[in-house]
Amino acid sequence: MHRRASTHLVTYRGYIAMLVVIKPYRGRSIGNMEVNVNNKLGALALYKQLSFIRAKRLYHYYLNGMGAFRLKLLFPEPLRIL
């Protein structure tokens, strides 16, 4: 029996479980997120490409004892026209 290699691309899906935005900045597409510290080749690499920065290390963040990084995406203050 021969197996033929699949020509379909392998895709991975995920979701963002929670975003936190302080009140004065809500509605401006600004958010924080926490990412597992061991997820260097997946989420951390993706968010780095999207200009997120590591804001804080969170030890024992997940129920299994793993740590996380809190990531932030910073935006410049919008120009105010008087």
N, C-alpha and C positions, 0 to 999 in steps of 0.2 A: 504494500500500500504506500503510495507516495503522498506526501503533504505538499501542498502548494503554498508558497508564502503569500500572505495577505497584502493587498495593495492599499488597504485602508490605513489612514493615519491614526496613531494612538493619541487620544486626547485625555486630559485629566481635568476634572471639574472640582471646584471648591466654592466656598461661600465665606463672606465676612459675617461673623456672628454678632459683632457689636461695634458701633461707632459712638464716640463720646465727643460732644462739642459744647463748649461753654456758651451760655446764653447770648452774650453780645455778638458771637460769631456764627450762631445758627442761621441756616439758610444761605451760607456763603461757600458751600462745598468744602468745608474744612473738617478734618477728622483725625482721631488717634486710633491706633489699633495695636493689639498685642500679638506677637508672633513667637512661636516656639524657638528657643535659642539653637536647637539642633536642625532647624529647617533652613540651612545655609544655601542649599542649591535650589530650593523651591521658592517659597514666599519671600524670604529675606532678599534673595537676588532680584526677584521681580520688583519688590517695593523700592529697592535701591535704584533700579533703572527708572522708576517713576518719581525719583527725587525725594522719597521718604528718608528721614534721618532717625537714627536710634537715639531716643530721648532718655531712656531709663532701663536698667536691668531689673527685672522682677523675679526674685528668687522664689522657688516653690509656688509658682503662679497657678499651675494646673493641678488637678486632683491627683494625678499620678506623681506629683513631686517635681516635675520638670519646670524649668524656668522659662521666662519669656522676655522679649524686648518690647518696650512700648515704642511704637513708631509714630512719628509726626510728619505731616505734610504741611509745610509752612508756605503761606502766601504773602506777598507784599501788601501793605496797606493800599486800598484803592485810592486813586487820585480824587481829591474833592474839588469840585468846581464851585467857586463862589459866585 
